[in-house]
Amino acid sequence: MEKRIEILILFCTKTMYINICRGLFNNHKKIFAFLIASSIERDKGDINKSEWDLLLKGVGFNDISKVKPKPEKLNCT
């Protein structure tokens, strides 16, 4: 049963990719393929949230709780 479900998911993913890619330019096909692959990997747990945030936001934005607050400006009037 698990093997059948895996085959159905693979077939549906491939069919969706082929049908959507008909209307995309080559550069957009690569981005779309990356988004599908990364979504599958994140769903399986191979890519965790901190790794995904690092990829999207870059270094320094991983954990917002570790960011030092900006000092308030003093009103010197």
DSSP file (Angstrom, degrees, kcal/mol; ACC not computed):
  #  RESIDUE AA STRUCTURE BP1 BP2  ACC     N-H-->O    O-->H-N    N-H-->O    O-->H-N    TCO  KAPPA ALPHA  PHI   PSI    X-CA   Y-CA   Z-CA
    1    1 A M     >        0   0    0      0, 0.0     4,-2.2     0, 0.0     5,-0.2   0.000 360.0 360.0 360.0 -42.6    0.0    0.0    0.0
    2    2 A E  H  >  +     0   0    0      1,-0.2     4,-2.3     2,-0.2     5,-0.2   0.893 360.0  51.6 -64.5 -39.1    2.8    2.4    0.9
    3    3 A K  H  > S+     0   0    0      2,-0.2     4,-2.2     1,-0.2    -1,-0.2   0.899 109.1  50.9 -63.9 -39.8    4.6    1.7   -2.4
    4    4 A R  H  > S+     0   0    0      2,-0.2     4,-2.4     1,-0.2    -2,-0.2   0.905 110.2  49.0 -64.2 -42.3    1.4    2.4   -4.3
    5    5 A I  H  X S+     0   0    0     -4,-2.2     4,-2.5     2,-0.2    -2,-0.2   0.905 110.2  51.6 -64.1 -41.1    0.9    5.7   -2.5
    6    6 A E  H  X S+     0   0    0     -4,-2.3     4,-2.3     1,-0.2    -2,-0.2   0.908 110.4  48.8 -61.6 -42.3    4.5    6.7   -3.3
    7    7 A I  H  X S+     0   0    0     -4,-2.2     4,-2.5     2,-0.2    -2,-0.2   0.904 111.6  49.5 -64.3 -41.8    3.9    5.9   -7.0
    8    8 A L  H  X S+     0   0    0     -4,-2.4     4,-2.7     2,-0.2     5,-0.2   0.904 111.0  48.9 -65.0 -41.7    0.7    8.0   -7.1
    9    9 A I  H  X S+     0   0    0     -4,-2.5     4,-2.5     2,-0.2    -2,-0.2   0.922 112.5  48.5 -63.4 -43.7    2.4   10.9   -5.4
   10   10 A L  H  X S+     0   0    0     -4,-2.3     4,-2.4    -5,-0.2    -2,-0.2   0.916 112.8  47.9 -61.8 -43.9    5.3   10.7   -7.9
   11   11 A F  H  X S+     0   0    0     -4,-2.5     4,-2.6     2,-0.2     5,-0.2   0.925 113.0  47.4 -63.5 -45.9    2.9   10.5  -10.9
   12   12 A C  H  X S+     0   0    0     -4,-2.7     4,-2.5     2,-0.2    -2,-0.2   0.905 113.0  49.1 -63.5 -41.7    0.8   13.4   -9.7
   13   13 A T  H  X S+     0   0    0     -4,-2.5     4,-2.5    -5,-0.2    -2,-0.2   0.930 113.4  46.2 -63.3 -45.8    3.9   15.6   -9.0
   14   14 A K  H  X S+     0   0    0     -4,-2.4     4,-2.5     2,-0.2    -2,-0.2   0.912 113.5  48.8 -64.7 -42.9    5.4   14.8  -12.4
   15   15 A T  H  X S+     0   0    0     -4,-2.6     4,-2.4     2,-0.2     5,-0.2   0.914 112.3  48.5 -63.3 -43.6    2.0   15.4  -14.2
   16   16 A M  H  X S+     0   0    0     -4,-2.5     4,-2.4    -5,-0.2     5,-0.3   0.927 112.2  49.3 -62.4 -44.9    1.6   18.8  -12.4
   17   17 A Y  H  X S+     0   0    0     -4,-2.5     4,-2.5    -5,-0.2    -2,-0.2   0.934 112.5  47.0 -60.2 -47.7    5.1   19.8  -13.2
   18   18 A I  H  X S+     0   0    0     -4,-2.5     4,-0.8     1,-0.2    -2,-0.2   0.923 114.1  46.8 -62.3 -45.7    4.8   19.0  -16.9
   19   19 A N  H  < S+     0   0    0     -4,-2.4     3,-0.4     1,-0.2     4,-0.3   0.885 115.9  43.8 -67.5 -38.8    1.4   20.7  -17.3
   20   20 A I  H >< S+     0   0    0     -4,-2.4     3,-1.5    -5,-0.2    -1,-0.2   0.882 107.6  59.7 -73.0 -37.1    2.5   23.9  -15.5
   21   21 A C  H >< S+     0   0    0     -4,-2.5     3,-1.3    -5,-0.3    -1,-0.2   0.674  86.2  77.5 -67.5 -15.9    5.9   24.0  -17.3
   22   22 A R  T 3< S+     0   0    0     -4,-0.8    -1,-0.3    -3,-0.4    -2,-0.2   0.820 100.7  40.9 -61.1 -28.8    4.1   24.3  -20.7
   23   23 A G  T <  S+     0   0    0     -3,-1.5     2,-0.3    -4,-0.3    -1,-0.3   0.283 102.6  89.1-103.3  11.0    3.4   27.9  -19.9
   24   24 A L  S <  S-     0   0    0     -3,-1.3     2,-0.1    -4,-0.1    -3,-0.0  -0.779  72.9-120.0-111.3 153.0    6.7   28.8  -18.4
   25   25 A F     >  -     0   0    0     -2,-0.3     4,-1.9     1,-0.1     5,-0.2  -0.414  40.5-101.2 -76.6 164.7   10.0   30.1  -19.8
   26   26 A N  H  > S+     0   0    0      1,-0.2     4,-1.6     2,-0.2     5,-0.1   0.886 122.0  50.6 -59.1 -42.6   13.1   28.0  -19.2
   27   27 A N  H  > S+     0   0    0      1,-0.2     4,-1.6     2,-0.2    -1,-0.2   0.892 111.3  49.0 -62.9 -38.3   14.4   30.1  -16.4
   28   28 A H  H  > S+     0   0    0      1,-0.2     4,-2.6     2,-0.2    -1,-0.2   0.813 104.3  59.7 -71.9 -29.1   11.1   30.0  -14.6
   29   29 A K  H  X S+     0   0    0     -4,-1.9     4,-2.5     2,-0.2    -1,-0.2   0.893 104.5  50.5 -63.5 -39.3   11.0   26.2  -15.1
   30   30 A K  H  X S+     0   0    0     -4,-1.6     4,-2.2     2,-0.2    -2,-0.2   0.913 111.8  46.6 -65.5 -42.8   14.2   25.9  -13.1
   31   31 A I  H  X S+     0   0    0     -4,-1.6     4,-2.4     2,-0.2    -2,-0.2   0.921 113.1  49.3 -65.1 -43.5   12.8   28.0  -10.3
   32   32 A F  H  X S+     0   0    0     -4,-2.6     4,-2.3     2,-0.2    -2,-0.2   0.902 110.5  50.5 -62.7 -41.8    9.5   26.1  -10.3
   33   33 A A  H  X S+     0   0    0     -4,-2.5     4,-2.6     1,-0.2    -1,-0.2   0.899 110.4  50.2 -62.9 -40.7   11.4   22.8  -10.2
   34   34 A F  H  X S+     0   0    0     -4,-2.2     4,-2.9     2,-0.2     5,-0.2   0.915 109.8  50.5 -63.4 -42.4   13.5   24.0   -7.2
   35   35 A L  H  X S+     0   0    0     -4,-2.4     4,-2.0     2,-0.2    -2,-0.2   0.899 112.4  46.4 -63.9 -40.7   10.3   25.1   -5.4
   36   36 A I  H  X S+     0   0    0     -4,-2.3     4,-2.1     2,-0.2    -2,-0.2   0.947 115.0  46.5 -65.1 -47.5    8.7   21.7   -5.9
   37   37 A A  H  X S+     0   0    0     -4,-2.6     4,-2.3     1,-0.2    -2,-0.2   0.909 114.0  47.4 -62.9 -42.5   11.8   19.8   -4.8
   38   38 A S  H  X S+     0   0    0     -4,-2.9     4,-2.5     1,-0.2    -1,-0.2   0.860 110.0  53.3 -69.7 -33.3   12.4   22.0   -1.8
   39   39 A S  H  X S+     0   0    0     -4,-2.0     4,-2.2    -5,-0.2    -1,-0.2   0.903 110.1  47.8 -65.1 -40.5    8.7   21.7   -0.7
   40   40 A I  H  X S+     0   0    0     -4,-2.1     4,-2.1     2,-0.2    -2,-0.2   0.927 113.1  47.8 -64.9 -44.9    9.0   17.9   -0.9
   41   41 A E  H  X>S+     0   0    0     -4,-2.3     5,-2.0     1,-0.2     6,-1.0   0.887 112.4  48.8 -64.7 -39.5   12.2   17.9    1.1
   42   42 A R  H  <5S+     0   0    0     -4,-2.5    -1,-0.2     4,-0.2    -2,-0.2   0.883 110.4  51.8 -67.3 -37.3   10.8   20.2    3.7
   43   43 A D  H  <5S+     0   0    0     -4,-2.2    -2,-0.2     1,-0.2    -1,-0.2   0.877 110.2  48.1 -65.9 -37.8    7.7   18.1    4.0
   44   44 A K  H  <5S-     0   0    0     -4,-2.1    -1,-0.2    -5,-0.1    -2,-0.2   0.690 116.8-115.6 -74.7 -18.4    9.8   14.9    4.5
   45   45 A G  T  <5S+     0   0    0     -4,-1.0    -3,-0.2     2,-0.2    -4,-0.1   0.524  83.1 120.5  95.4   6.7   11.9   16.8    7.2
   46   46 A D  S   <S+     0   0    0     -5,-2.0     2,-0.5     1,-0.2    -4,-0.2   0.777  77.2  44.8 -74.5 -25.8   15.1   16.7    5.3
   47   47 A I  S    S-     0   0    0     -6,-1.0    -2,-0.2    -9,-0.1    -1,-0.2  -0.975  84.2-155.0-116.8 117.2   15.3   20.5    5.3
   48   48 A N     >  -     0   0    0     -2,-0.5     4,-2.2    -3,-0.1     5,-0.2  -0.367  30.4-100.2 -88.6 173.4   14.4   22.1    8.7
   49   49 A K  H  > S+     0   0    0      1,-0.2     4,-2.7     2,-0.2     5,-0.2   0.867 119.6  52.4 -62.4 -40.2   13.0   25.5    9.3
   50   50 A S  H  > S+     0   0    0      1,-0.2     4,-2.1     2,-0.2    -1,-0.2   0.888 110.5  48.2 -67.2 -37.4   16.3   27.1   10.3
   51   51 A E  H  > S+     0   0    0      2,-0.2     4,-2.0     1,-0.2    -1,-0.2   0.903 112.8  48.5 -66.5 -40.5   18.0   25.9    7.1
   52   52 A W  H  X S+     0   0    0     -4,-2.2     4,-2.4     2,-0.2    -2,-0.2   0.913 111.5  49.2 -65.8 -42.7   15.2   27.1    5.0
   53   53 A D  H  X>S+     0   0    0     -4,-2.7     4,-3.3     1,-0.2     5,-0.7   0.887 109.1  53.3 -63.4 -38.9   15.2   30.5    6.7
   54   54 A L  H  X5S+     0   0    0     -4,-2.1     4,-1.5     3,-0.2    -1,-0.2   0.908 110.5  47.2 -62.2 -41.5   19.0   30.7    6.1
   55   55 A L  H  <5S+     0   0    0     -4,-2.0    -2,-0.2     1,-0.2    -1,-0.2   0.915 120.1  37.9 -65.4 -43.3   18.5   30.0    2.4
   56   56 A L  H  <5S+     0   0    0     -4,-2.4    -2,-0.2    -5,-0.1    -3,-0.2   0.905 131.9  22.7 -76.4 -42.3   15.7   32.6    2.1
   57   57 A K  H  <5S-     0   0    0     -4,-3.3    -3,-0.2    -5,-0.2    -2,-0.2   0.731  97.5-137.1-103.0 -26.0   17.0   35.4    4.4
   58   58 A G    ><< -     0   0    0     -4,-1.5     3,-1.2    -5,-0.7    -1,-0.2  -0.345  46.4 -25.5  94.4-178.8   20.7   34.8    4.6
   59   59 A V  T 3  S+     0   0    0      1,-0.2    -5,-0.0     2,-0.1    -4,-0.0  -0.405 122.7  32.9 -70.0 141.8   23.1   35.0    7.5
   60   60 A G  T 3  S+     0   0    0     -2,-0.1    -1,-0.2     7,-0.0    -2,-0.1   0.233 103.7  73.1 100.0 -14.0   22.1   37.1   10.5
   61   61 A F    <   +     0   0    0     -3,-1.2     3,-0.3     1,-0.1    -2,-0.1   0.218  63.6 102.6-114.9  13.0   18.4   36.6   10.2
   62   62 A N  S    S+     0   0    0      1,-0.3     2,-0.6    -4,-0.1    -1,-0.1   0.969  90.5  21.7 -62.2 -56.3   18.2   33.0   11.5
   63   63 A D    >   -     0   0    0      1,-0.1     3,-1.4    -3,-0.0     4,-0.3  -0.923  62.3-167.7-121.7 107.8   17.0   33.6   15.0
   64   64 A I  G >  S+     0   0    0     -2,-0.6     3,-1.0     1,-0.3    -1,-0.1   0.746  85.9  66.7 -65.8 -24.0   15.2   36.9   15.5
   65   65 A S  G 3  S+     0   0    0      1,-0.2    -1,-0.3     3,-0.0    -2,-0.0   0.730  97.5  54.3 -71.4 -19.7   15.4   36.5   19.3
   66   66 A K  G <  S+     0   0    0     -3,-1.4     2,-0.3     2,-0.1    -1,-0.2   0.516  82.3 108.2 -90.1  -5.7   19.2   36.8   19.2
   67   67 A V  S <  S-     0   0    0     -3,-1.0    -6,-0.0    -4,-0.3    -3,-0.0  -0.574  73.4-124.3 -75.6 130.1   19.1   40.1   17.4
   68   68 A K        -     0   0    0     -2,-0.3     2,-0.1     1,-0.1    -2,-0.1  -0.512  28.3-111.9 -73.1 138.5   20.1   43.0   19.7
   69   69 A P        -     0   0    0      0, 0.0    -1,-0.1     0, 0.0     3,-0.0  -0.404  32.4-108.2 -69.6 148.3   17.5   45.8   19.9
   70   70 A K        -     0   0    0      1,-0.1     2,-0.1    -2,-0.1     0, 0.0  -0.539  37.7-108.8 -74.6 139.5   18.4   49.1   18.4
   71   71 A P        -     0   0    0      0, 0.0     2,-0.2     0, 0.0    -1,-0.1  -0.403  35.2-110.2 -68.7 146.1   19.1   51.9   20.9
   72   72 A E        -     0   0    0      1,-0.1     2,-0.3    -2,-0.1     0, 0.0  -0.479  31.9-111.2 -74.9 145.9   16.5   54.6   21.1
   73   73 A K        -     0   0    0     -2,-0.2     2,-0.3     1,-0.1    -1,-0.1  -0.572  30.0-126.5 -76.5 139.3   17.5   58.0   19.9
   74   74 A L        -     0   0    0     -2,-0.3     2,-1.0     2,-0.0    -1,-0.1  -0.684  11.3-133.6 -86.8 138.5   17.8   60.6   22.6
   75   75 A N        -     0   0    0     -2,-0.3     2,-0.8     1,-0.1    -1,-0.0  -0.813  24.9-177.5 -92.4 104.5   15.8   63.8   22.2
   76   76 A C              0   0    0     -2,-1.0    -1,-0.1     1,-0.2    -2,-0.0  -0.516 360.0 360.0-103.4  63.5   18.3   66.6   22.9
   77   77 A T              0   0    0     -2,-0.8    -1,-0.2     0, 0.0    -2,-0.0   0.414 360.0 360.0-107.5 360.0   16.2   69.7   22.7
